[in-house]
């Protein structure tokens, strides 16, 4: 008994677990917020809030990869403090320039009366949205800097501030007043996070203008921008096709299934977010044998865990549907979307390896090609073959398969491993994972009874028994030793 009490005490002091749990608490608050906002705003003001959020989202995406580039560079050169200071100082100057361009864009919209968002009365909120966009650029940069230095408390506060303030606003405001309060809470939370970052920054810096470093940051950042944006748009394009070619209620089922499918991987995504800079740092070293060992261990642990969560979710989702029967038609969509989302995790490790080796351009090409493939496949499925809405995600599943295979082939090539078709397939989709995955996909496509999903789970456990046993020790080490993310 004392052993378990000690384990719980260590877990409560573990910075990694605290960060991961804070992310889950934040997602729970966001879920609650979304329900009350829909009720208290009403359809009209909810539409305006949706447009404002969309504009902020697009501003965040148009960052030219500066913060991603800085994250990759300082993770690799972390020990060179002078160089890191210059990189951060240069990136600050670049973001100031980007902020100036954003302000010009908003002024142009107002001066020339372009009527962007006129039916949403966007001009009333544009100044605040512009400030929020600028703050988001700098918060993203500092979040990546703190991520490299393992400062998880500040990151957790940054990611939790807006949902918590939003919940407070929901308690006190209604209708148009609530809409305005949501915009202000967004601005206040971003400003608070920036002040927190500046007060607790782990390395001192000042804005500098060094053309050589601007070129270095932008060269790496541009291709990371293409890579991240293209990959993000793969799923967005699929959802866009479903929303266009299917009924509103069918898109509702799809959205419901998609939201829950992504929840499965939140735990692993939170963990991978923390260790990504460490992976870059380790992979940047030229010891090929050491890289191979690290890559193999990380992939075995991460990918196997994600597939385990997949099969557990497939047999527990029907229980949730008993509680909310109005979404009973979403099981097939949930199964196929979950299988698709988990398939992407098979590329884990190789994207970090390629970034560490300076192959962002290659990553960008692969991601963009996968996006084009997805658009073509999903268009054929939805507009020509007119498949059931739940089957539209099959185009994305194929696109992810190609993406994972190409990343595996490129990654193996750069660490001097055999990169033949057979060796890449065995690495990306080993039989211990491929067999239950294919079986579960077939079950979902032909719409077999959901109870039969226990068969792929049992096959998975049998084929991965030894690795699952070793995972128990890894989890224990994570609880005992918070520095395990330093790999």
Secondary structure by P-SEA (a helix, b strand, c coil): caaaaaaaaaaaacaaaaaaaaaaaaaaaaaaaaaaaaaaacaaaaaaaaaaaaaaaaaaaaccaaaaaaaaaaaaaccaaaaaaaaaaaaaaaaaaaaaaaaaaaaaaaaaccccccccccccaaaaaaaaaaaaaaaaaaaaaaaaacaaaaaaaaacaaaaaaaaaaacccaaaaaaaaaaaaaaaaaaaaaaaaacccccccbbbbaaaaaaaaaaaaaaaaaaaaaaaaaaaaaaaaaccccaaaaaaaaaaaaaaaaaaaaaaaaaaaaaaaaaaaaaccaaaaaaaaaaaaaaaaaaaaaaaaaaaaaaaaaaaaaccccccaaaaaaaaaaaaaaaacccaaaaaaaaacaaaaaaaaaaaaaaaaaaaaaaacccccccccccaaaaaaaaaaaaaaaaaaaaaaacccccaaaaaaaacccccaaaaaaaaaaaaaccccccaaaaaaaaaaaaaaaaaaaaaaaaaaaaccccccc
